[in-house]
Amino acid sequence: MSRRWLAAAVVALLLAGISVVTMRDQTSVVGEPVAAANVTTATPSSVPTTTPTTSEPAPTPTSTTTSTTSTSTTASTKTAAPAAATGDTSLAGRIKPGVPHSGVATFYDSNGSGACSYDPSPDPLTAAMNTADYEGSKACGAYVLVRAANGASLTVRITNLCPAPCKAGQLDLSAEAFARLAAPSQGQIPVTWTLASPELSKKISIRYKTGSSQYWCAIQVIDHRNPVARLEVQSGGQFKQLSRADYNYFLSESGSGCGGAIAVTDIHGQRLVVDPLPVKPDVTQATGLQFAAH
């Protein structure tokens, strides 16, 4: 009996030990979470809050010249009588009546268009003026009499700008004009030139620039015998002088006077008043007026 009791006791002790081990393993699962050993958590890289800069500069907007075909209108415009010329040439810039200029003449392929914003012209006798005498577009539309050392001469109309290396006094003639003064093989020749006031069959026309409206407009004078010194528009019963852009338009930034009467004055002081014209962008509108010859 003692052996059986001893064996039963041993068995009971073994079962109790297994139960204790089992309970310890269960507490490691359902109790406090076990810390991960030697676990390194990677922190995300910081994201910049500003837009990354690049080595490439922002693209510069390109200036686009839209080639449009201007429409001419010959509708009769009632115009005021020309004001009497005063003979005052204080309105002239560098190019003054009777004052000779000396320089060289070169030539290029010209169709009559260019910095003065005129349309291409069938007239082959045109020229580009150097920057100093171009004077912010004051020379646009002027006629100059050019004389070569060999005695040949002709009259050309200024339609373009000749930038550096053109020097003060220099004219860059159309190829046709140069050929009438000297052999093109010469490349350049010394010349003298003076302001001219030739007889013209054309009358002055007015053109509003692309984008013009009652809120903003730019006005161009075309086919004038003498250089234009000033342009005014009528607004509120008064005339207001407009500033001139280097591309040969007079600007009304606020729209003041757009569509109103226009007064155009040449360097001799003659003032022509044109009755109101409709604001029609890119339409050449005839006036029936012209400056007196000098």
Secondary structure, DSSP 8 states (H G I E B T S, - for coil): -HHHHHHHHHHHHHHHHHHHHHHHHHHHHHSS----TT----------SS----SS--------------EEE-----B----------TT--SS-TT--EEEEEEEE---S-STT-----S---EEEEEHHHHGGGTTTT-EEEEEETTS-EEEEEEEEEE-TT--TT-EEEEHHHHHHHS-GGG--EEEEEEEE----S---EEEE-TT--SS-EEEEEES-SS-EEEEEEEETTEEEE-EE-TTS-EEETT-TTTTS-EEEEETT--EEEE------BTEEEE-S------
